[in-house]
Amino acid sequence: MNIEHLLTPFKWGKPVLCGTGIDGRFDRNAVDCPTPFFHNGRYYLLFVGFDGTGYQTGLAVSDDLVTWKKLGVILPRGSNLPWDRVGMAGTGLLMENGLFGPRRLKKAFGRYWMVYHSYPRTGYEAGAAEIGLAWTEDETLMHWHFVGEPVLSWRDGAAWEHGGLYKGWLLEHEGRFYLFYNAKTDETPSGWVEQTGFATSTDLLHWTRSPLNPVLPVTPGAWDSVFASDPAVLRDERGDQWVMFYYGLGNLSACEGLAVSRDLVSWKKFPVPILTIGTRKSVDQIHAHKPGMLYDGKHLYHFYCACRPATEQDATFPWSPEYRCITVARDAPWAEGGTPC
């Protein structure tokens, strides 16, 4: 399996985006789920904020991929129907597929499109989530409209997704739209299992699940024996293959993994993680997970959610026992620069 050009072993080691700790802010407790892209001459980062009630979605902008300015909330709570009133976690935007291309947003039917998921109850990922769809014609990307009811739900899903749906990833290939997502089994006293599947559509509104789901299952006894989650699916032009960056959980902490495919249907995993947790007191001491990839023309950047134990010095303390932020790694060593949050 040819993956050397996909590895990002050099960590920035500092947060690039973090929670504010400010009561009333959508990102009081934490930030999560980075999705980087290029739009109208600048780098953007779609991300999720948590305030103790539910997720809301924000947008940040940068010129160097390490110093980010938050622009504000683009998917707030209470803006749509009862099923997503607690909050909206935007994770996937329709964009160019090439991993080593500019990764610009692309339109379908004259609009930009985003998938999000929402949980029915107040709290941290409380209840079985469903996936919705939002669109905009606004070039600032700050104002979005909603399709309405969920476009994909656990209610008509199989047993592997009956506990709820998580991160959606949206792409278009040869006239067909693909929605990759991870989902969980029903919760038991010993926990649950998360795996990844996909659905297809020709109009973005009506989706048909693959009969082969889950196409990225957990691997018994391996580092991803419990979770195989949060897919980011891109076209690797250098390797002439599709690649899925994802995170796994099993006999290790949550770490980043990789799978490859020729057809978007059959996936082969690289057997070990490609990005693991750091040492004690590092920003990713507990978890290094939830990938977001971007190539700037020179280097491949790997954004991810990093977790470590909270301390009294953290802005988000005491709201969260775990300090959860967004950081980045890349395929080449770092020079000093940038402003950590």
C-alpha positions in Angstrom: 0.0 0.0 0.0 1.5 3.3 -1.1 0.9 5.8 1.6 4.3 7.6 2.3 3.1 10.7 0.6 0.0 10.8 2.8 1.8 10.8 6.2 2.0 13.9 8.4 4.4 13.0 11.3 5.4 16.6 12.2 3.1 18.1 14.8 2.6 21.8 15.5 2.2 20.8 19.1 0.0 23.8 20.1 -3.7 24.6 19.6 -4.7 26.5 16.5 -8.3 26.8 17.7 -9.6 26.4 21.2 -12.7 27.0 23.4 -13.2 30.4 25.0 -14.4 29.5 28.4 -16.8 32.5 28.1 -20.4 31.9 29.3 -22.9 32.4 26.5 -20.4 31.7 23.7 -21.1 28.7 21.5 -17.5 27.4 22.0 -17.4 27.9 25.8 -16.4 24.3 26.6 -14.5 23.1 23.5 -14.0 23.1 19.7 -14.0 20.0 17.6 -14.4 18.4 14.1 -12.1 20.5 11.8 -12.9 20.7 8.1 -10.4 22.9 6.2 -11.0 24.3 2.7 -10.1 27.1 0.3 -12.6 29.7 -0.8 -12.3 33.0 -2.6 -8.5 33.3 -2.0 -8.3 32.4 1.7 -8.1 29.3 3.9 -11.2 28.5 5.9 -11.9 26.1 8.8 -15.4 24.7 9.5 -15.5 23.6 13.1 -17.9 22.7 15.9 -18.2 24.4 19.2 -19.8 23.0 22.4 -21.2 25.1 25.2 -22.6 22.4 27.5 -26.0 22.3 25.9 -25.2 21.1 22.4 -23.1 21.6 19.3 -23.2 24.7 17.1 -21.0 25.3 14.0 -18.5 28.1 13.5 -16.2 29.3 10.7 -12.7 30.6 11.0 -10.3 32.1 8.4 -6.5 32.1 8.0 -3.7 33.1 5.7 -1.0 30.7 7.0 -3.0 27.7 8.3 -1.8 28.1 11.9 -3.1 31.6 12.9 -6.9 31.5 12.7 -9.6 34.2 13.3 -13.1 33.0 14.3 -15.8 34.6 12.1 -18.7 33.5 14.2 -21.5 31.0 14.2 -23.0 29.8 10.9 -25.2 27.0 12.2 -26.8 28.1 15.5 -29.3 26.3 17.6 -33.0 27.0 17.4 -33.0 28.1 13.7 -34.9 25.2 12.2 -37.2 22.3 13.3 -37.6 20.5 16.6 -35.3 17.6 15.6 -32.3 19.9 15.4 -33.2 22.6 17.9 -30.5 21.6 20.4 -27.7 22.3 17.9 -26.2 21.6 14.6 -22.7 20.0 14.0 -21.6 20.9 10.4 -18.9 18.5 9.2 -19.0 18.1 5.5 -19.0 20.6 2.6 -19.4 19.9 -1.1 -15.9 20.7 -2.5 -13.3 19.6 -5.0 -12.2 16.0 -4.4 -8.5 16.2 -5.0 -6.4 15.9 -1.9 -3.4 17.6 -3.6 -5.6 20.2 -5.4 -6.8 23.6 -4.1 -9.9 22.0 -2.3 -12.2 24.8 -3.3 -15.9 24.7 -2.6 -18.1 23.6 -5.5 -21.7 24.3 -6.3 -24.5 21.9 -7.2 -27.8 23.3 -8.5 -26.3 26.8 -8.1 -25.7 26.5 -4.4 -23.1 25.5 -1.8 -24.0 22.5 0.4 -23.2 21.4 3.9 -24.2 18.3 5.8 -24.7 18.4 9.6 -25.9 16.1 12.4 -28.0 16.9 15.4 -28.8 15.2 18.7 -32.3 15.3 20.2 -31.5 16.0 23.8 -29.5 18.6 25.7 -26.0 17.6 26.7 -22.9 16.0 25.1 -24.1 14.0 22.1 -27.2 13.0 24.0 -29.6 10.7 22.1 -29.6 9.2 18.6 -28.5 11.9 16.1 -29.8 12.3 12.5 -28.2 14.0 9.5 -29.6 17.2 7.8 -28.6 19.3 4.9 -28.0 23.1 4.6 -27.3 25.3 1.6 -26.3 28.9 0.8 -25.7 31.2 -2.1 -23.9 33.7 0.2 -20.2 34.0 -0.8 -19.3 34.9 2.8 -20.7 31.5 3.9 -22.1 33.1 7.1 -25.9 32.6 6.3 -27.3 29.2 5.6 -30.8 27.8 4.8 -32.1 24.3 5.8 -33.8 21.6 3.8 -36.0 20.8 6.8 -36.4 17.2 8.0 -33.4 14.9 8.2 -32.1 13.5 4.9 -30.7 10.4 6.6 -31.9 8.9 9.9 -31.2 6.0 12.1 -34.9 5.3 12.2 -34.9 3.4 8.8 -31.3 2.2 9.2 -29.8 -1.2 9.9 -28.7 -2.5 13.4 -25.1 -1.1 13.0 -26.6 2.5 12.9 -29.6 2.2 15.1 -27.9 4.2 17.9 -27.6 7.3 15.8 -25.6 8.9 13.0 -22.5 11.0 13.3 -20.1 12.9 11.0 -21.2 13.3 7.4 -18.8 13.8 4.5 -20.2 15.0 1.2 -18.7 14.5 -2.3 -19.7 14.3 -5.9 -18.2 11.9 -8.5 -19.3 11.2 -12.0 -22.7 12.7 -11.6 -23.5 11.0 -8.3 -23.4 12.4 -4.8 -21.9 10.3 -2.0 -22.6 10.8 1.7 -20.2 9.0 4.0 -21.0 8.9 7.7 -20.2 6.9 10.8 -22.9 5.5 13.0 -23.3 3.6 16.3 -25.0 0.5 17.5 -27.5 0.8 20.3 -25.8 1.5 23.7 -25.3 -1.4 26.1 -23.7 -1.5 29.6 -20.4 -2.2 27.9 -20.7 0.6 25.4 -21.3 0.6 21.6 -19.5 0.2 18.3 -19.1 2.9 15.6 -18.5 2.1 12.0 -18.7 3.9 8.6 -20.9 3.5 5.6 -22.3 5.6 2.8 -25.4 6.5 0.8 -25.8 7.9 -2.7 -28.1 10.4 -4.4 -28.7 12.2 -7.6 -30.5 15.2 -6.1 -28.9 15.6 -2.6 -32.4 15.2 -1.1 -33.2 11.5 -1.5 -30.5 9.0 -0.4 -30.0 5.3 -0.9 -27.8 3.4 1.5 -25.2 1.0 0.1 -26.2 -2.6 0.6 -22.5 -3.3 1.6 -22.6 -1.1 4.6 -20.7 -0.7 6.8 -17.9 -0.4 4.2 -15.4 0.5 6.9 -16.1 -1.8 9.8 -14.2 -2.2 13.0 -11.4 -4.7 13.0 -11.7 -7.2 15.9 -8.6 -7.2 18.2 -7.0 -4.2 16.5 -6.4 -0.6 17.3 -9.8 0.3 15.7 -11.8 -2.6 17.2 -14.5 -0.3 18.8 -14.7 2.8 16.5 -13.9 3.3 12.8 -15.3 6.8 12.6 -15.3 10.3 11.2 -14.5 9.7 7.5 -12.8 12.3 5.3 -12.8 10.9 1.8 -10.6 12.5 -0.9 -9.0 11.6 -4.3 -5.3 10.9 -4.0 -4.1 12.0 -7.4 -0.5 10.9 -6.7 -1.5 7.4 -5.8 -4.4 7.1 -8.3 -6.7 6.0 -5.5 -9.4 7.2 -3.2 -8.3 7.7 0.5 -10.4 7.7 3.6 -8.8 9.4 6.7 -10.6 8.3 9.8 -10.1 7.7 13.5 -10.1 4.5 15.3 -10.5 3.4 18.9 -9.7 0.0 20.4 -6.8 -1.1 22.4 -5.2 2.3 22.1 -6.5 5.9 22.6 -8.3 7.4 19.7 -5.8 7.8 16.8 -5.9 8.6 13.1 -6.1 5.9 10.5 -6.2 5.5 6.7 -8.0 3.3 4.2 -7.7 3.2 0.3 -10.1 2.3 -2.4 -10.3 2.2 -6.2 -14.1 2.5 -6.4 -15.4 4.3 -3.2 -17.0 1.0 -2.2 -14.3 -1.5 -1.3 -11.9 -0.2 1.3 -8.5 -1.6 2.5 -7.2 -0.3 5.8 -3.6 0.5 6.6 -3.0 -1.9 9.5 -1.7 0.7 12.1 -2.5 4.3 12.9 -0.9 7.0 10.8 -1.1 9.7 13.6 -1.0 8.7 17.3 -1.3 10.5 20.7 1.6 12.5 22.2 3.6 12.2 25.3 2.5 13.2 28.8 1.5 16.9 29.0 1.3 17.2 25.2 -1.8 18.8 23.7 -2.9 15.4 22.4 -2.0 13.3 25.4 -5.4 11.6 25.5 -6.7 11.6 21.9 -5.5 12.6 18.4 -8.6 12.1 16.2 -11.2 13.5 13.7 -9.1 14.3 10.6 -9.3 17.3 8.3 -6.8 17.5 5.4 -5.6 20.3 3.2 -2.7 20.8 0.8 -1.4 24.4 0.4 0.7 23.7 -2.7 3.8 22.8 -0.8 2.8 20.8 2.3 0.0 18.4 3.3 -1.7 19.6 6.5 -3.6 17.3 8.9 -5.9 19.1 11.3 -7.3 17.1 14.1 -9.0 17.3 17.5 -6.5 17.0 20.4 -7.4 16.1 24.0 -5.5 16.2 27.2 -6.5 16.5 30.9 -7.8 19.9 31.8 -5.9 22.2 34.2 -6.9 25.3 36.1 -4.9 27.4 33.6 -7.2 26.5 30.8 -9.8 29.0 29.7 -12.4 26.3 29.5 -11.8 25.1 33.1 -13.9 24.1 35.0 -16.5 23.6 32.3 -14.8 20.5 31.0 -12.6 17.9 32.7 -10.9 17.4 29.4 -9.2 20.1 27.4 -10.3 19.6 23.8 -8.9 21.8 21.0 -8.0 21.8 17.3 -4.3 21.4 16.3 -2.4 20.4 13.2 0.4 18.2 11.8 2.0 18.2 8.4 4.4 16.4 6.2 7.5 18.6 6.9 9.1 20.1 9.9 7.9 23.4 11.3 9.7 26.7 11.5 8.7 29.0 14.3 5.7 31.2 13.6 2.0 31.4 13.9 0.0 32.4 17.0 -1.4 29.6 19.1 -4.8 30.4 20.6 
